[in-house]
Amino acid sequence: MINFKKLDSSYEDQALGLLKENNLPSEDFDLSQFHVIGALDDGRLQAIAALEIYGPNALLRSVAVNADKHKNGLGTNLIHEMIKESEKLNLSKLFILTETAEGFFTRLGFEITDREQVPTPVKQSKEFQHLCPASAVCMSLSL
């Protein structure tokens, strides 16, 4: 049975493994700096998503699902969990950069967003500046 919980540093190795398995940036991933939710099945991390918070906005990043769990709704449930968590944190807007999951995030209510409309603090994140290529699609979701 899958349980969602905020992760602490004891999950660092498993989280980094999921990011690498999904070919996602991990150089600046830091469980102590980001708000990270994990999907656990019998103590094993099956999926993660992180919020990099900038005032009322956040960059949703590091969304990764174990390959064995693809296509079974876990990613959708994880994003719904992150949206609930974002509302609890009183965030007003989520931003994401994606190269491969535009359709997935569109189905969840995210809309393509011009990078010029992204608040400056979010645009100054390492993800926007260095880790994601300019070809990545920028999307946002108002909460």
Residue pairs with C-beta under 8 A, 6 or more apart in sequence:
1 41
2 39
2 40
2 41
2 46
2 74
2 77
3 39
3 40
3 41
4 37
4 38
4 39
4 40
4 77
4 78
4 81
5 37
5 38
5 40
6 35
6 36
6 37
6 38
6 85
7 15
7 31
7 36
7 37
7 38
7 45
7 48
8 31
9 31
9 32
11 31
11 36
11 38
11 45
12 31
14 44
14 45
15 29
15 31
15 36
15 38
15 45
15 48
15 62
16 26
16 29
18 45
18 47
18 48
18 64
18 65
18 66
19 25
19 26
19 29
19 48
19 62
19 64
20 26
21 64
21 66
21 67
22 64
22 65
22 67
24 62
24 63
24 64
25 62
25 127
25 131
25 132
26 62
27 126
27 131
28 126
28 127
28 131
29 50
29 62
33 52
34 50
34 51
34 52
34 61
34 62
35 50
35 51
35 53
35 58
35 85
35 89
36 48
36 49
36 50
36 51
36 62
37 48
37 49
37 50
37 78
37 81
37 82
37 85
38 45
38 46
38 47
38 48
39 45
39 46
39 47
39 48
39 65
39 74
39 77
39 78
39 81
40 46
45 66
46 65
46 66
46 69
46 74
47 63
47 64
47 65
47 66
47 69
47 74
47 75
47 78
48 62
48 63
48 64
48 78
49 60
49 61
49 62
49 63
49 64
49 78
49 79
49 81
49 82
50 60
50 61
50 62
50 63
51 58
51 59
51 60
51 61
51 82
51 85
51 86
51 89
51 91
51 94
52 58
52 59
52 61
52 125
52 127
53 89
53 91
54 119
54 121
54 122
54 125
55 119
55 121
56 90
56 91
56 92
56 93
57 91
57 92
57 93
57 94
57 95
57 119
57 121
57 122
58 86
58 89
58 91
58 93
58 94
58 95
58 122
59 94
59 95
59 96
59 97
59 122
59 125
59 127
59 128
60 79
60 82
60 94
60 95
60 96
61 96
61 97
61 127
63 75
63 78
63 79
63 96
63 101
65 74
65 75
65 78
75 104
76 104
76 107
76 108
79 105
79 108
80 108
82 94
83 94
83 141
83 143
86 94
86 143
87 143
91 143
92 142
92 143
93 140
93 141
93 142
93 143
94 110
94 140
94 141
94 143
95 113
95 118
95 122
95 138
95 139
95 140
96 105
96 110
96 138
96 139
96 140
97 127
97 128
97 132
97 136
97 137
97 138
97 139
98 105
98 136
98 137
98 139
99 132
99 133
99 135
99 136
99 137
102 112
102 137
102 139
105 139
105 141
106 112
106 139
108 141
109 141
110 139
110 140
110 141
111 139
111 140
111 141
112 137
112 138
112 139
113 138
113 139
113 140
114 138
115 123
115 128
115 138
117 140
118 128
118 138
118 140
122 128
123 129
